[in-house]
Amino acid sequence: MSDLIVVSFSDEFRADEVLLELAKLQREHLIDLEDAAIVVRNKEGKLKIKQTQELVASGAAGGGLWGLLFGLIFFNPLLGWAVGTAAGAISGLVADIGIDDNFIKEIGNSLEPGTSALFVLVRKVTPDKVLEDLSRFGGKVLRTSLSKEDEAKLQEALNQGSKIASVENNPTV
């Protein structure tokens, strides 16, 4: 079972940076992400949602391929491709796997302008190495399905990153 983690950041770009770092950690097999999304609330208050899984495009591509194959079998590959592409795109629109879009919008609407949030569904993780690596980014845990103990560890690691960032931005402290 996957764990949902939502972390907010004090600027519009930090969530993108953290997602790139998580992708690097995934290539190193330290974390296994099922899904991820970023929501940015710009300075004017407008929301922008970035999904990592584009279901419509992948559904259309897969449907087109299967439609083409069935079309070849029944001697009408063009019609099979067109019907398969349409069916795949529709199934991509209807399917909602991973993080619920309404939940993402709900959290996004609660963000302050000029901030961002990262949503991740984590299948498995090597906590000590990942927390150490992510601690430099700062952030605030908004919601999780983690135990209270694990959530506290995550927030503690993020707080260390916030302290480091404030010292770097204000060296007289």
C-alpha positions as CSV (number, residue, x, y, z in Angstrom):
1,M,0.0,0.0,0.0
2,S,1.3,3.5,-0.9
3,D,1.6,6.4,1.4
4,L,0.4,9.9,0.4
5,I,2.6,12.9,1.4
6,V,1.8,16.5,0.7
7,V,4.4,19.2,1.4
8,S,4.1,22.9,0.8
9,F,7.0,25.2,0.0
10,S,7.4,29.0,0.4
11,D,8.1,29.7,-3.3
12,E,6.7,28.6,-6.7
13,F,9.8,26.6,-7.8
14,R,10.8,24.5,-4.8
15,A,8.3,21.7,-5.4
16,D,9.8,21.2,-8.9
17,E,13.3,21.0,-7.5
18,V,12.2,18.4,-4.9
19,L,10.4,16.3,-7.5
20,L,13.6,16.3,-9.6
21,E,15.6,15.2,-6.5
22,L,13.0,12.4,-5.9
23,A,13.4,11.3,-9.5
24,K,17.1,11.0,-8.9
25,L,16.6,9.1,-5.7
26,Q,14.2,6.8,-7.6
27,R,16.9,6.0,-10.2
28,E,19.2,5.1,-7.2
29,H,16.4,2.8,-5.9
30,L,16.1,4.7,-2.6
31,I,12.4,5.5,-3.2
32,D,9.6,4.1,-5.4
33,L,7.0,6.6,-6.4
34,E,3.7,5.5,-7.7
35,D,2.5,9.0,-8.6
36,A,3.4,12.6,-8.1
37,A,1.9,16.0,-8.8
38,I,2.8,19.6,-8.3
39,V,0.4,22.5,-7.7
40,V,1.7,26.1,-8.0
41,R,-0.3,29.1,-6.8
42,N,1.3,32.1,-8.6
43,K,1.6,35.6,-7.2
44,E,-1.8,36.5,-8.8
45,G,-3.4,33.5,-7.1
46,K,-3.9,31.4,-10.2
47,L,-3.4,27.6,-9.8
48,K,-1.3,25.5,-12.1
49,I,-1.4,21.7,-11.7
50,K,1.4,19.5,-13.1
51,Q,0.7,15.8,-13.2
52,T,3.4,13.2,-13.8
53,Q,1.0,10.8,-15.5
54,E,-0.7,12.1,-18.6
55,L,-3.5,9.6,-19.0
56,V,-5.1,11.0,-22.1
57,A,-2.0,11.0,-24.3
58,S,-0.9,7.5,-23.1
59,G,-4.4,6.2,-23.5
60,A,-4.6,7.5,-27.1
61,A,-1.2,6.1,-28.0
62,G,-2.0,2.7,-26.6
63,G,-5.5,2.6,-28.0
64,G,-4.2,3.7,-31.4
65,L,-1.7,0.8,-31.4
66,W,-4.2,-1.8,-30.4
67,G,-6.7,-0.4,-32.9
68,L,-4.2,-0.6,-35.7
69,L,-3.4,-4.2,-34.8
70,F,-7.1,-5.2,-34.8
71,G,-7.6,-3.2,-38.0
72,L,-4.9,-5.2,-39.7
73,I,-6.6,-8.4,-38.6
74,F,-9.9,-7.3,-40.1
75,F,-8.4,-5.6,-43.2
76,N,-9.2,-2.0,-42.2
77,P,-6.1,-0.6,-40.3
78,L,-7.0,3.1,-40.7
79,L,-10.5,2.7,-39.2
80,G,-9.1,0.4,-36.4
81,W,-6.4,3.0,-35.6
82,A,-9.0,5.9,-35.5
83,V,-11.4,4.0,-33.3
84,G,-8.6,2.7,-31.0
85,T,-7.1,6.2,-30.6
86,A,-10.5,7.7,-29.7
87,A,-11.3,4.9,-27.3
88,G,-7.9,5.2,-25.6
89,A,-8.2,8.9,-25.2
90,I,-11.7,8.6,-23.7
91,S,-10.5,5.9,-21.3
92,G,-7.6,8.2,-20.3
93,L,-10.1,11.0,-19.5
94,V,-12.3,8.7,-17.5
95,A,-9.6,6.9,-15.6
96,D,-8.3,8.6,-12.4
97,I,-5.5,6.6,-11.0
98,G,-3.1,7.9,-8.4
99,I,-3.7,11.1,-6.6
100,D,-7.3,12.4,-6.8
101,D,-7.5,15.6,-8.9
102,N,-10.2,17.1,-6.7
103,F,-7.9,16.6,-3.6
104,I,-5.1,18.4,-5.5
105,K,-7.3,21.3,-6.3
106,E,-8.7,21.5,-2.7
107,I,-5.1,21.7,-1.3
108,G,-4.0,24.1,-4.0
109,N,-6.8,26.5,-3.2
110,S,-5.6,26.6,0.4
111,L,-2.1,27.7,-0.6
112,E,-0.9,31.3,-0.2
113,P,0.0,33.1,-3.5
114,G,3.6,32.6,-4.6
115,T,3.9,29.1,-3.1
116,S,3.8,25.5,-4.3
117,A,3.0,22.0,-3.0
118,L,4.3,18.6,-3.9
119,F,2.0,15.5,-3.8
120,V,3.6,12.1,-3.8
121,L,2.4,8.5,-3.5
122,V,5.3,6.5,-2.2
123,R,5.3,2.7,-2.5
124,K,8.5,2.2,-0.6
125,V,11.4,4.2,0.7
126,T,14.7,4.0,2.5
127,P,13.8,6.7,5.0
128,D,17.2,7.6,6.6
129,K,18.9,8.3,3.2
130,V,15.9,10.0,1.6
131,L,15.2,12.3,4.6
132,E,18.8,13.3,4.8
133,D,18.8,14.2,1.1
134,L,15.5,16.1,1.2
135,S,16.2,18.0,4.5
136,R,18.0,20.7,2.5
137,F,14.8,21.8,0.8
138,G,12.7,22.9,3.8
139,G,8.9,22.8,3.6
140,K,5.9,22.1,5.7
141,V,4.0,18.8,5.8
142,L,0.3,19.5,5.0
143,R,-1.2,16.0,4.9
144,T,0.1,12.5,5.0
145,S,-1.1,8.9,5.5
146,L,2.1,8.2,7.5
147,S,2.1,7.3,11.2
148,K,2.4,10.3,13.5
149,E,5.9,9.2,14.4
150,D,7.0,9.1,10.7
151,E,5.2,12.3,9.9
152,A,7.1,14.0,12.8
153,K,10.4,12.7,11.5
154,L,9.6,14.1,8.0
155,Q,8.7,17.5,9.4
156,E,11.8,17.6,11.6
157,A,14.0,16.9,8.5
158,L,12.2,19.6,6.5
159,N,12.6,22.0,9.4
160,Q,16.3,21.5,9.3
161,G,16.3,22.6,5.6
162,S,14.2,25.7,6.5
163,K,16.8,26.7,9.2
164,I,19.7,26.2,6.7
165,A,17.9,28.3,4.1
166,S,17.1,31.1,6.5
167,V,20.8,31.3,7.7
168,E,22.0,31.4,4.0
169,N,19.5,34.1,3.2
170,N,20.2,36.1,6.4
171,P,23.8,35.5,7.5
172,T,23.7,38.0,10.4
173,V,21.4,35.6,12.4
